[in-house]
Amino acid sequence: MILTQYYTHAALTERLIGLLSEKQNRIHISGMTGSMPATLAAAIAVEQPERGQLLIAPSKEDAFYLTNDLETLLDETELEIEQKRVLLFPASYRKRGSSIGDDGRLFETDNANMLMRSEVVKQLAAGRSLLVVTYPEALQEKVFSKRTLVKNTLEVVRNTPLGIDFVIDVLQEYGFDRVDFVVEPGQYAVRGGIIDVFSFGNEHPYRIEFFDDTVESLRTFDPVSQLSIHQLDRIGILPRMEHGGDKIEVDEQVNLAHYFGSRDLVWTHGLMFILEHIGEEQPDFMQHILNSNIIEMGNSSYFSHAAELKASCDPQPPLNKQYDLLMEHLTQLHEQHYQMIITASNEQQRKRLEKMWVTGDNVHSISEAIQVVVAGKRCGLR
């Protein structure tokens, strides 16, 4: 079985799923520590893959850790961005530059972040059930509504008429920069009857080849080696998410919560904390989040009528890389009849951990009771 499937049978997971099936959509869970929120969300993703989940971490750093945990638990670390269910939704501005933000500080758009934001919105608009990890600063920035995104996506289909000059005009209106060679999202290059374009919402750039006014070939390619990756029949080119160029009506923008509905889950470490940090986005955010199932973690709940659950978990004790302390802790757990499962991020680490139970010619007495597994991989649990 997969490690996350093991947790679907945990009492806390079963109680949570039971409350959701009873239409209890305001839930407060106390006592969550470490990676327990990620483990619980991943278990629900395995048990109920049709549910979308919006996980709002307290900070950017917490969001990156949570994303990594979820990717590891669901075995998505090696997948391309278009195949993943776990996606990070970052803020688009993070570097000092030439653009002045609303607070008067200088920022510039980070194209890598814009790619991730666009990919999230594109996949949500396509109806995929995702686990989207974000944080308050990222929620402050609006995104295109589904109607706006569909209306302003340039569809290019192989073996259909489409003028190369028309495509160039659209790319300019979408806010793309013309360059000699594309290296990052928001750029395009023209060489004869070929247009290379690095669209927002796609991990690799597209190469569009024309024969007269007909699209003859579509493929993704590696911008470093210039080698083709995949042949395609259809692509969609998205405008810049932060302003969309001259073609986009900027008032057709919504909070990311717009893409989550009554069956989906919204996880927060405190709704009041989120509202205090997103400022003027509060009304739009609350309008849509109240339609979803809200799960709050922490000491208290925003809602007085929330169903209460308590997680029975403790933080990892400080071991300071001391083997004796680790074995003492595991021995205590074994004596209390706990099932001991240690997760590793890869097979090499798993083997290294298993060797720790052997010192010289001696094998620790509880070694047979410890199961070391690679999180996300199929494994036999004793």
Disulfide bonds with the S-S distance in Angstrom:
none
